Amino acid sequence: MRIYVARYERQVMSMTAEKAEAGQVTLPPRPVEELESVVIRFVGDSGDGMQLTGNEFSRVIARSGNDFATHPDYPSEIRAPTGTLFGVSGYQIQFASRQVFTSGDAPDVLVAMNPAALKTNFADVKRGGILIANSGAFTEGNLAKANYKSNPLEDGSLDGYRLYKIDISGLTALALKESGLSKKEIGRCKNYYALGLMLALYSRPLGREEEVIRSKFARMPAIAEANVLALRAGYAYADATEMFATSYRVHSAPIAPGKYRSLTGNQATALGLVAASELSGVPLFLGSYPITPASDILHELSGLKHFNVATFQAEDEIGGICSAIGAAYGGALGLTTTSGPGMALKTEALGLAVMLELPLVIVNVQRGGPSTGLPTKTEQSDLLQAVYGRNGECPIPVIAANSPADCFDCAIEAFRIAVKYMTPVILLSDGGIGNAAEPWRIPDPASLPKLEVAYRTEPKGFQAYARDENLVRAWVRPGTPGMEHRVGGLEKDFLTGNISHDPINHQRMVEVRAAKVEGIARDIPPLEVTGTNEGDLLVVGWGSTYGAIVQACEQAVAEGRSVAHVHLRHLNPLPPSLGDILKRYKKVLVPEMNLGQLSRLLREHYLIDVVKLNKVQGRPFKVSEIYDRILELC
């Protein structure tokens, strides 16, 4: 190791900035192994910067033209004690020279910054995979916190894996010893050292990443330059040391021409909501209360005020939705964002929005529950809450996004339904989609659907609850001459909107509101079935199970299995073509990250038996889990 460190020091001192930016070194090149895909997981303490490291690595991958998918994994404890098992933060990315649908079943490479990170993630690594361990953090104290009785880097328990023991902490301190930074500040740079290691190992250049670092830390130039030096040092070490006999290369993926950017599901949702405002010509108002994992939508929209967007951080969840209802009454696109616990608090106001029949979108980025549950983990457990979770007969349309990029389209679709049918709409995402990133092809604005909004201004014959052929009442902005009308949570007269306690009128209003929502089914396009048109097994999914289902079904079909897949965006009402599709298959499998909520809806609506595949672990499905169940059923 002393030889390696000495060579590393000489290499760092001799490298020019130009060589570093080009990823060049003076040593002879080592063999390069071509790979189709790689799964890498960065793990460490929540203060080790693993999310930043993963994000920056994914940006480099995106610029290189690879397809990729990510899965950030945050600890639930905001300030978990350093070195503890429950304080581990992780970031997984799969990148490939082909289309990628998931962040990968098992890491090919695990970068572990301390013993706790290794302890909690080692079981997931592929047998024979690469383990890069920050050996400087494997102290007696940290080993004890992770419940290790002996040092796994020395006791042979990692035999069968390609273990690389690198003192990332110590080498970062060595590289920055002349920086003038404090020991604590130097320690925070070790994530960029790890990033440099991985960029070198996977044949990626440094130049653009150095620009990104300087831009990110523009207000702290000393920190910026320290991070750049740590990045270069890690890169130089990987190139100079004889530890790595091989480097790896994953060629770019064949993708459709166009302009792409990397974005998360929450970013895509925000952009889709702004697009809906632009397409309709109506201002967007967000009334929201911060909650994990939905807060990023509020953050994104607050930076887009130049697109006629107003954001209001309310004092609580109830204030958030009520302000959005008020905005909708005033003629704006009303929006509120939350997660499961916040949906529970918004319930009565949701009923008010249904009674008022105003366009409103409620975005629920689902997380593990119940109660506070697993606030940083993913789940699909709010479907029945979205469909039924209100007092009284209170139907609301529900749609769900299936990937980060799909969040953009679903946001537009949610507002399209809301303004066309004068109804609140619930858009379901989840923590896995909201935090994950993937490449997104920026669409041509001309290709986006039109959102036609018409306020009524003609007072002649106006009745507040008179309806058109779709059972939709008019949208009237307050102050329109001659069109004063009442709104409120008490039942309304079928035409005038005046308060009514008449029992027959109440039943009529309940039935017409339900019929209006059911009528949205006529506006849902036919479902696309992937695979055999009829056969042994149909896999039905919704939301973020999409990627794992697609890959599992493709694998089964390639082996000659009679398998098909249909994925639902519209969950209430269900697509009218779904019933006929279900009848064409002998068995129906429904994978869900809950205990069978869509399965229950399918049984209720179509009186068919379905096979449930349920996972409630705060983790997304692996492709292998769905594939194995397909084989059992086929």
Disulfide bonds with the S-S distance in Angstrom:
none
